[in-house]
Structures are given as structure tokens and as C-alpha cells.
Amino acid sequence: MRIMQITKLLGTIGLLTVAMGSPASAIVMDFESLAFPGFSNQATQSISATPTTYSEGGFTLITTGANAGFGFARYGTDSDWFPGSTALLNNTVDRDTVLTKDGGGSFSIGAISLATTNVVSGSFDLLFTGTKSDNSTVDQTFSIDNTTYALETFLFSSAFTDIVSLRWTQGSPSHQFDNLVLDEAVSAVPCRLRPGFYYS
């Protein structure tokens, strides 16, 4: 009886997977291999000896811009600034983060999780620009809650398919990012997901 119930449940999950797009085809950059304990204060730690480049799951992030920059960093799991899972931050204001697919080619991005690095009040906007193979661009802006270090998940519009790069700038206030969902069908309507299934 239990085997039949499990089989039925797996069949239902399979049907939902077909209806929603196969999660097996998606790549999620979650940076968990970079997790480390320590730093109960604000201090960040560089991700490596060459922190301006990071690769995971067939995709590469680089930092680029006019100044030298400090590359990518992250907070320790004991830090007051840790957002609940290991996230990256571009450790230089006004420096861009660029995402590309290893070996070139186009990709899609469905979602990203974002959090502030300095809780104060209000919110701030972050602009993402996708460049397509014909050099046309698509833009989308997300508003980040600046009152909590908790990550919020934002969904990209369906325009962010068939892009060859994604670019955004570290501003002030600054942000950290996590859980980039790549090469999966994207939502037609952008929204923000918070604990408690809050949508806006």
C-alpha cells in the first residue's frame, strides 16, 4: 500500500514538473561551496586569491569597471550580516558584475535572491541589463528591502531568455546576491517572494 502511495505521489510530482518546466534542466548558482564560519561582526572575506572571477555550474561571474576593485566576497555564517545562506557581494561600489555562460552561447535567467549589506531603512532599486546575441538589451529593476538581511527572491520576466550576458552594478546602498536560477523557463510576470508567500 505504501509503495503504491509513493508511486502515485512521484507521478503527481512528475506531472507538475512537466507543467511547470523541468527543474532538472535548471542550474542554480548557490555559492554553498564558499560557506565558512566566523566573523561575528561586519567583516567580509574574499572568496579566493583571485576574487574577480567565480565559476559554478557552467557559468562565470566577473567583476569589471573603471577602478581596480576588490573582487567578490561573502560573509561568514556567524556574521550578523549573513543573509541565511552563503551569498556573494561585489566588494567595490560602482563596479559591475557580469554573468556569462562558459564557452559562450545564450542562456536564460529565471530568478535571483537579493539582500542588503547594510540595514537602515526603506528600500533601494537595483537594475539588471541582459544583452542578447544581436546586441539588443532588456532591463529590469528590483526593489530591495533595506530593513532586513534576509534574502528575497525576485523573478525575471520572460524577456530574459536568449541572453549572452547579464550585468548589474554594485551601488550604495550595496547588496549581496544568491540562488541564480539559470537555463529554466522564466516567469512572464516579475514579482518578489518573501517568507509567508507575500507577492508584490
DRENDO-232035 format. One line per 10 residues: for each residue x, y, z of N, C-alpha, C. Coordinates in steps of 0.2 Angstrom, whole numbers, plus 2048, in hexadecimal, padded with zeros to 3 digits. Example, Ala and Ser with C-alpha at 12.3 -4.5 7.8 and 13.67 -1.06 7.14 Angstrom:
842,7E4,827,83E,7EA,827,842,7F0,827 | 840,7F5,823,844,7FB,824,840,800,827
***
This chain:
804,7FA,800,800,800,800,804,806,800 | 809,806,804,80E,80C,805,812,80D,7FE | 814,808,7FB,817,808,7F5,813,80C,7F0 | 80D,80A,7EF,808,80C,7EA,807,814,7EC | 806,816,7F2,805,81D,7F4,80B,821,7F2 | 812,81E,7F3,818,822,7F1,818,822,7E9 | 816,81D,7E6,816,81D,7DE,811,822,7DC | 80B,822,7DF,806,827,7DD,809,82F,7DE | 80C,830,7E4,80F,836,7E5,814,838,7E0 | 819,833,7DF,81E,835,7DA,81B,836,7D3
816,833,7D1,812,835,7CB,80F,83B,7CB | 80C,83E,7D0,80A,844,7D1,80F,849,7D0 | 815,848,7D4,81B,84D,7D3,81D,84D,7CC | 81D,848,7C9,81F,848,7C2,81B,84C,7BD | 814,84B,7BE,80F,84F,7BA,810,857,7BC | 811,859,7C2,813,860,7C4,819,862,7C1 | 81E,85E,7C0,825,860,7BD,824,861,7B6 | 820,85D,7B2,81E,85E,7AB,81B,865,7AA | 816,866,7AF,812,86C,7AE,816,872,7B0 | 81A,872,7B4,81E,878,7B7,825,879,7B3
827,874,7B0,82E,875,7AD,832,870,7B1 | 836,86C,7AE,83A,867,7B1,840,86B,7B6 | 840,86A,7BC,845,86D,7C1,84C,869,7C0 | 84C,863,7BD,852,85F,7BC,856,863,7B7 | 853,867,7B2,857,86B,7AD,85A,871,7B0 | 858,873,7B5,85A,87A,7B8,861,879,7BC | 864,87E,7BB,86B,87F,7BF,869,884,7C5 | 86B,883,7CB,86A,888,7D0,871,889,7D3 | 873,88F,7D2,87A,891,7D5,878,893,7DC | 87A,88F,7E1,878,891,7E8,87E,892,7ED
884,892,7EA,88A,894,7EE,88C,890,7F5 | 888,88A,7F6,889,887,7FC,890,884,7FD | 893,883,7F8,89A,880,7F8,89F,886,7FB | 89D,88C,7FC,8A1,891,7FE,89F,893,806 | 89A,88F,809,898,890,810,89E,88F,814 | 89E,894,819,8A3,893,81F,8A1,896,825 | 8A3,893,82B,8A1,896,831,8A5,89C,833 | 8A3,8A0,838,8A7,8A5,83B,8A4,8AC,839 | 8A8,8B1,83B,8A6,8B8,83A,89F,8BA,83D | 89F,8BB,844,899,8BD,847,897,8C5,845
89C,8C8,843,89B,8CF,841,899,8D0,83A | 89A,8D6,837,899,8D7,830,89E,8D5,82B | 8A4,8D3,82D,8A9,8D2,829,8A7,8CC,824 | 8A9,8CE,81D,8A8,8C9,818,8AF,8C5,817 | 8AF,8C0,813,8B5,8BC,811,8B5,8BB,80A | 8BA,8BC,806,8BB,8BB,7FF,8BA,8B4,7FE | 8B7,8B2,7F8,8B5,8AC,7F6,8BB,8A7,7F4 | 8C1,8AB,7F2,8C7,8A7,7F0,8CD,8AC,7EF | 8D2,8A9,7ED,8D8,8AD,7EC,8D7,8B1,7E5 | 8D3,8AF,7E1,8D1,8B3,7DB,8CA,8B4,7DB
8C7,8B9,7DF,8C0,8B9,7E0,8BC,8BD,7DB | 8BF,8BF,7D5,8BB,8C3,7D0,8B7,8BE,7CC | 8B8,8B7,7CC,8B5,8B2,7C8,8B2,8AD,7CD | 8AC,8AA,7CB,8AA,8A5,7CF,8A5,8A1,7CA | 8A7,89A,7C9,8A3,895,7C5,89F,890,7C9 | 899,88E,7C6,895,889,7C9,890,887,7C4 | 890,880,7C4,88A,87D,7C0,88A,87F,7B8 | 890,881,7B5,891,882,7AE,890,88A,7AD | 890,88E,7B2,88F,895,7B1,894,899,7B5 | 896,89F,7B3,89B,8A3,7B6,899,8AA,7B8
89B,8AC,7BE,89A,8B3,7C0,8A0,8B6,7C0 | 8A1,8BD,7BD,8A7,8C1,7BE,8A5,8C7,7C1 | 8AA,8CB,7C4,8A9,8D2,7C6,8AD,8D6,7C0 | 8AA,8DB,7BF,8AD,8E0,7BA,8AB,8E7,7BB | 8AF,8EC,7B9,8AD,8F3,7BA,8B3,8F7,7B9 | 8B3,8FD,7BB,8B8,902,7BA,8BD,902,7BF | 8BC,900,7C5,8C1,8FF,7CA,8C3,8F8,7CB | 8C9,8F8,7CF,8CC,8F1,7D0,8C7,8EC,7D3 | 8C4,8EE,7D9,8BF,8EA,7DC,8C2,8E4,7E0 | 8BE,8E2,7E5,8C0,8DD,7E9,8BD,8D6,7E8
8B9,8D5,7E2,8B7,8CF,7E0,8B1,8CD,7E5 | 8AF,8C6,7E4,8A9,8C4,7E8,8AB,8C2,7EF | 8A6,8C2,7F4,8A7,8C0,7FB,8A1,8BD,7FD | 8A1,8BB,803,89B,8B8,807,89C,8B9,80E | 896,8B9,812,896,8B9,819,896,8B2,81C | 89A,8B1,822,89A,8AB,825,893,8A9,828 | 892,8A3,829,88B,8A1,82C,88A,8A3,833 | 88F,8A5,836,88D,8A8,83D,88D,8B0,83D | 88D,8B3,837,88D,8BA,836,886,8BC,837 | 885,8C2,83A,87E,8C5,83B,87C,8C7,834
880,8C8,82F,87E,8CA,828,87D,8C4,824 | 87D,8BE,827,87C,8B8,823,875,8B7,821 | 873,8B6,81B,86C,8B7,819,868,8B0,819 | 86B,8AB,81C,867,8A5,81D,86A,89F,819 | 86D,8A1,814,871,89C,810,877,8A0,80C | 87C,89C,80A,882,8A0,808,880,8A4,801 | 882,8AA,801,881,8AE,7FC,887,8B2,7FA | 887,8B4,7F4,88D,8B8,7F2,88B,8C0,7F2 | 891,8C4,7F2,890,8CB,7F1,896,8CD,7ED | 895,8D2,7E9,89A,8D5,7E5,89D,8DB,7EA
8A3,8DA,7EC,8A6,8DD,7F2,8A8,8E4,7F0 | 8A6,8E7,7EB,8A8,8EE,7E9,8A2,8F2,7E6 | 8A0,8F7,7E9,89B,8FC,7E6,89C,8FE,7DF | 897,8FE,7DB,898,901,7D4,89C,8FC,7D0 | 89D,8F6,7D2,8A0,8F1,7CE,89A,8EC,7CB | 89A,8EA,7C5,895,8E5,7C2,897,8DE,7C4 | 891,8DA,7C4,891,8D3,7C4,88F,8D1,7BD | 892,8CC,7BA,890,8CA,7B3,890,8C2,7B4 | 88A,8BF,7B1,889,8B8,7B1,889,8B6,7AA | 88D,8B1,7A8,88D,8AE,7A2,88D,8A6,7A2
88B,8A3,79D,88B,89B,79C,892,899,79A | 895,894,79D,89C,892,79B,89C,88F,794 | 8A1,892,790,8A1,890,789,89C,894,785 | 899,899,788,895,89D,784,88E,89A,783 | 88A,89D,77F,883,89B,77E,87E,89F,782 | 878,89E,780,872,8A1,784,870,89D,789 | 86C,8A0,78E,869,89D,794,863,8A1,796 | 860,89E,79B,85A,8A2,79E,85C,8A2,7A5 | 859,8A8,7A9,859,8A8,7B0,852,8A9,7B2 | 850,8A5,7B7,849,8A5,7B9,848,8A8,7C0
84D,8A8,7C4,84D,8AB,7CB,853,8AD,7CE | 853,8B1,7D3,859,8B3,7D7,857,8B5,7DE | 85B,8B3,7E3,859,8B5,7EA,85E,8BB,7EC | 85B,8C0,7EF,85F,8C6,7F0,85E,8C8,7F8 | 863,8CB,7FB,862,8CE,801,867,8D4,802 | 865,8D9,806,86A,8DE,808,870,8DC,80C | 875,8E0,80C,87B,8DF,810,87B,8E4,816 | 876,8E8,816,877,8ED,81B,86F,8EF,81D | 86D,8EC,822,866,8EE,824,865,8F5,827 | 861,8F9,824,85F,8FF,826,857,900,826
855,903,821,84E,904,820,84C,904,819 | 845,903,817,843,904,810,845,8FE,80C | 846,900,806,848,8FB,800,84C,8FE,7FB | 84F,8FB,7F7,853,8FE,7F1,852,8F9,7EB | 853,8FC,7E5,852,8F9,7DF,859,8F6,7DC | 858,8F1,7D9,85E,8EE,7D6,85C,8EC,7CE | 860,8EE,7CA,85F,8ED,7C2,863,8E8,7C0 | 85F,8E3,7BC,863,8DE,7B8,862,8DF,7B1 | 867,8DE,7AD,867,8DF,7A6,869,8D8,7A3 | 865,8D5,79E,867,8CF,79B,869,8D1,793
86E,8CF,791,870,8D0,78A,86F,8CA,786 | 86B,8CB,780,86A,8C5,77C,86F,8C4,776 | 86E,8BF,773,874,8BD,76E,874,8C3,768 | 86E,8C6,767,86E,8CC,762,870,8D2,765 | 873,8D2,76B,875,8D8,76E,86F,8DD,771 | 869,8DB,770,863,8DE,773,863,8DD,77B | 860,8E1,77F,860,8E0,786,859,8E0,789 | 859,8DD,78F,852,8DD,793,854,8DF,79A | 850,8E2,79D,851,8E5,7A4,84C,8E3,7A8 | 84E,8E2,7AF,849,8E1,7B4,84B,8E4,7BB
847,8E7,7BE,849,8EA,7C5,846,8E6,7CA | 849,8E4,7D0,846,8E2,7D6,848,8E6,7DC | 843,8E7,7E0,843,8EB,7E6,845,8E7,7EC | 84B,8E8,7EF,84D,8E4,7F4,84B,8E7,7FB | 849,8E3,7FF,847,8E5,806,84D,8E6,80A | 84E,8ED,80D,854,8EF,810,853,8EE,818 | 84E,8EB,81A,84D,8EA,821,84F,8E3,824 | 851,8DF,820,852,8D8,822,858,8D5,81E | 85C,8D0,821,861,8CD,81D,85E,8C7,81A | 858,8C5,81B,855,8BF,818,855,8C0,811
857,8BA,80D,856,8BA,806,84F,8BA,803 | 84E,8BE,7FE,847,8BE,7FA,849,8BB,7F4 | 844,8B7,7F1,845,8B4,7EA,841,8B8,7E5 | 844,8BA,7E0,841,8BE,7DB,841,8BA,7D4 | 83B,8BB,7D1,83A,8B7,7CA,83B,8BC,7C4 | 83F,8BA,7C0,840,8BD,7BA,83B,8BC,7B5 | 839,8C1,7B0,834,8C0,7AB,837,8BC,7A6 | 832,8BA,7A2,834,8B5,79C,838,8B8,797 | 839,8BF,797,83E,8C2,793,845,8C0,794 | 847,8BD,79A,84D,8BB,79C,84F,8B4,79A
84D,8B2,793,84F,8AC,790,853,8AE,78A | 857,8A9,788,85C,8AA,782,860,8B0,783 | 863,8B1,789,868,8B6,78B,86F,8B3,78B | 874,8B7,789,87B,8B5,789,87E,8B8,78F | 87C,8BD,793,87F,8BF,799,879,8C3,79D | 87B,8C3,7A3,877,8C7,7A8,87B,8CB,7AC | 879,8D2,7AD,87E,8D7,7B0,87A,8DB,7B5 | 87D,8DC,7BB,87A,8E0,7C0,880,8E3,7C4 | 87E,8E9,7C7,883,8ED,7CA,882,8ED,7D2 | 888,8EC,7D6,888,8ED,7DD,887,8F4,7DF
882,8F6,7E2,881,8FD,7E4,882,8FE,7EB | 87F,904,7ED,87F,906,7F4,878,909,7F6 | 874,905,7F9,875,8FF,7FD,878,8F9,7F9 | 87B,8F5,7FC,87E,8EF,7F8,87A,8E9,7FA | 87B,8E4,7F6,876,8DE,7F6,87B,8D7,7F6 | 878,8D2,7F8,87B,8CB,7F7,876,8C7,7F3 | 878,8C2,7EF,874,8BE,7EB,875,8B7,7EC | 870,8B3,7EA,870,8AB,7EB,86B,8A8,7E6 | 86B,8A1,7E6,866,89D,7E2,864,8A0,7DC | 869,8A1,7D7,867,8A2,7D0,865,89C,7CD
85F,89C,7CA,85C,897,7C7,85C,898,7BF | 860,893,7BC,862,894,7B5,860,88F,7B1 | 85F,890,7AA,85D,88C,7A5,856,888,7A7 | 851,88B,7AA,84B,889,7AB,846,88D,7A9 | 840,88B,7A7,83A,88F,7A5,839,895,7AA | 838,89B,7A8,838,8A1,7AC,830,8A3,7AD | 82F,8A6,7B2,828,8A9,7B3,827,8AF,7AE | 820,8AF,7AC,81E,8B5,7A8,81D,8BB,7AC | 81C,8BA,7B3,81B,8C0,7B7,820,8C0,7BD | 824,8C6,7BD,828,8C6,7C3,825,8C7,7C9
827,8C4,7CF,825,8C6,7D5,82A,8C4,7DA | 829,8C6,7E0,82D,8C5,7E6,82A,8C0,7EB | 82E,8BB,7ED,82C,8B6,7F1,82F,8B7,7F8 | 82B,8B7,7FD,82D,8B7,804,82A,8B2,808 | 82E,8B0,80E,82B,8AB,812,823,8AD,814 | 81F,8A8,814,818,8A9,815,814,8AA,80E | 818,8A9,808,815,8A9,802,812,8B0,800 | 816,8B5,802,814,8BC,800,816,8BE,7F9 | 811,8C1,7F5,813,8C2,7EE,812,8CA,7EE | 816,8CD,7E9,815,8D4,7E8,817,8D5,7E1
***
